[in-house]
Amino acid sequence: MSENTLKLTQGALITAVFGVLMFLNRQTAGIAEEILVYIFPLPMAIYAAKYGFWAGLPAFAAMCLISFLLGTPTSAIYAGMYVVIGLIFGTCLHKKADSAKTMLSVMAASTVVNVVYLVFLASLTGIGFSDQVTEYQTLLNETFSRAGIEFPEELLTFEYLGKLLIISMVAVGALQGFLIYELGLLIMKKLKQNVPTPTGFFDIHPPVAAGYVAAAAFLIYNLSFGLVRQNNILQTAIMVVGLFGYLFLLFFGFIGANLILRGLFKGKRALASIVSMLLVFILALPMAVLGLIYVSNPDTYREILRKTGGL
């Protein structure tokens, strides 16, 4: 069988696999969608990892067409965006990109998909971002009132709950991206494809400039948020970018604190992870600063690590 014939045959096969997934999602009335989102990107990722971006475009177009034929408008768009994640994932593998950069690319793409779906595409169902926040606000007020609990009013404001909703979507998107990355590499290894060993959280070293960009995004968000209250689109965009930068710094602050605490706790990894997670919630801003040092000032961080016995 010639290479072109094999490429077409395998493209048709992975498109058919994606079609089966969409059919399964439709037959379960979307109930299985929360599980299938981890699988939707994988057929495309497997194909693009073998043949590259340009060869994957026809298969990508066919999958998008199938998603609209077999799904509702919202589920089709959602599935199509996850196919984009698969295309990005597979292309990075085909180009033999650094495994940490590949993982971060998949996590970032998954995060963008979740936030975009929440903020923009949810309006297709008639339930926009403001409606969702208001619904959560009403639900929490009723729940605490029935339970007789006096909850601080400032934590139930529209602004605070909006931030919390976006933060949760960003966190869920990043976690989904990580699981897609790990599951994809595991399946590709079973298929005897030449893929790198999965990268763990503690092996991630983003570009130095990324820390400053994230810090600038969060700073702009804090300085300008009150100035754009009349422009909902701009306000939402600033919120998304600023909170994403903040969570980026917190993530690497968690990694940096974890490595330091491993030295202080004499290698007790479980205890170091628990304490690091608690610090993220209790001392969020200092942990974000530590994340900035970890990413953008590696020499300073190594000196801190050396003094605490982490090196």
Secondary structure in CASP SS format (residue, H / E / C, confidence):
PFRMAT SS
TARGET T0000
AUTHOR 0000-0000-0000
METHOD secondary structure of the structure
MODEL  1
M C 1.00
S C 1.00
E H 1.00
N H 1.00
T H 1.00
L H 1.00
K H 1.00
L H 1.00
T H 1.00
Q H 1.00
G H 1.00
A H 1.00
L H 1.00
I H 1.00
T H 1.00
A H 1.00
V H 1.00
F H 1.00
G H 1.00
V H 1.00
L H 1.00
M H 1.00
F H 1.00
L H 1.00
N H 1.00
R H 1.00
Q H 1.00
T C 1.00
A C 1.00
G C 1.00
I C 1.00
A C 1.00
E H 1.00
E H 1.00
I H 1.00
L H 1.00
V C 1.00
Y C 1.00
I C 1.00
F C 1.00
P H 1.00
L H 1.00
P H 1.00
M H 1.00
A H 1.00
I H 1.00
Y H 1.00
A H 1.00
A H 1.00
K H 1.00
Y H 1.00
G C 1.00
F H 1.00
W H 1.00
A H 1.00
G H 1.00
L H 1.00
P H 1.00
A H 1.00
F H 1.00
A H 1.00
A H 1.00
M H 1.00
C H 1.00
L H 1.00
I H 1.00
S H 1.00
F H 1.00
L H 1.00
L H 1.00
G C 1.00
T C 1.00
P H 1.00
T H 1.00
S H 1.00
A H 1.00
I H 1.00
Y H 1.00
A H 1.00
G H 1.00
M H 1.00
Y H 1.00
V H 1.00
V H 1.00
I H 1.00
G H 1.00
L H 1.00
I H 1.00
F H 1.00
G H 1.00
T H 1.00
C H 1.00
L H 1.00
H H 1.00
K C 1.00
K C 1.00
A C 1.00
D C 1.00
S H 1.00
A H 1.00
K H 1.00
T H 1.00
M H 1.00
L H 1.00
S H 1.00
V H 1.00
M H 1.00
A H 1.00
A H 1.00
S H 1.00
T H 1.00
V H 1.00
V H 1.00
N H 1.00
V H 1.00
V H 1.00
Y H 1.00
L H 1.00
V H 1.00
F C 1.00
L H 1.00
A H 1.00
S H 1.00
L H 1.00
T H 1.00
G C 1.00
I C 1.00
G C 1.00
F H 1.00
S H 1.00
D H 1.00
Q H 1.00
V H 1.00
T H 1.00
E H 1.00
Y H 1.00
Q H 1.00
T H 1.00
L H 1.00
L H 1.00
N H 1.00
E H 1.00
T H 1.00
F H 1.00
S H 1.00
R H 1.00
A H 1.00
G C 1.00
I C 1.00
E C 1.00
F C 1.00
P C 1.00
E H 1.00
E H 1.00
L H 1.00
L H 1.00
T C 1.00
F H 1.00
E H 1.00
Y H 1.00
L H 1.00
G H 1.00
K H 1.00
L H 1.00
L H 1.00
I H 1.00
I H 1.00
S H 1.00
M H 1.00
V H 1.00
A H 1.00
V H 1.00
G H 1.00
A H 1.00
L H 1.00
Q H 1.00
G H 1.00
F H 1.00
L H 1.00
I H 1.00
Y H 1.00
E H 1.00
L H 1.00
G H 1.00
L H 1.00
L H 1.00
I H 1.00
M H 1.00
K H 1.00
K H 1.00
L C 1.00
K C 1.00
Q C 1.00
N C 1.00
V C 1.00
P C 1.00
T C 1.00
P C 1.00
T C 1.00
G C 1.00
F H 1.00
F H 1.00
D H 1.00
I C 1.00
H C 1.00
P C 1.00
P C 1.00
V H 1.00
A H 1.00
A H 1.00
G H 1.00
Y H 1.00
V H 1.00
A H 1.00
A H 1.00
A H 1.00
A H 1.00
F H 1.00
L H 1.00
I H 1.00
Y H 1.00
N H 1.00
L H 1.00
S H 1.00
F H 1.00
G H 1.00
L H 1.00
V C 1.00
R C 1.00
Q C 1.00
N C 1.00
N H 1.00
I H 1.00
L H 1.00
Q H 1.00
T H 1.00
A H 1.00
I H 1.00
M H 1.00
V H 1.00
V H 1.00
G H 1.00
L H 1.00
F H 1.00
G H 1.00
Y H 1.00
L H 1.00
F H 1.00
L H 1.00
L H 1.00
F H 1.00
F H 1.00
G H 1.00
F H 1.00
I H 1.00
G H 1.00
A H 1.00
N H 1.00
L H 1.00
I H 1.00
L H 1.00
R H 1.00
G H 1.00
L H 1.00
F C 1.00
K C 1.00
G C 1.00
K C 1.00
R H 1.00
A H 1.00
L H 1.00
A H 1.00
S H 1.00
I H 1.00
V H 1.00
S H 1.00
M H 1.00
L H 1.00
L H 1.00
V H 1.00
F H 1.00
I H 1.00
L C 1.00
A H 1.00
L H 1.00
P H 1.00
M H 1.00
A H 1.00
V H 1.00
L H 1.00
G H 1.00
L H 1.00
I H 1.00
Y H 1.00
V H 1.00
S H 1.00
N C 1.00
P H 1.00
D H 1.00
T H 1.00
Y H 1.00
R H 1.00
E H 1.00
I H 1.00
L H 1.00
R H 1.00
K H 1.00
T C 1.00
G C 1.00
G C 1.00
L C 1.00
END
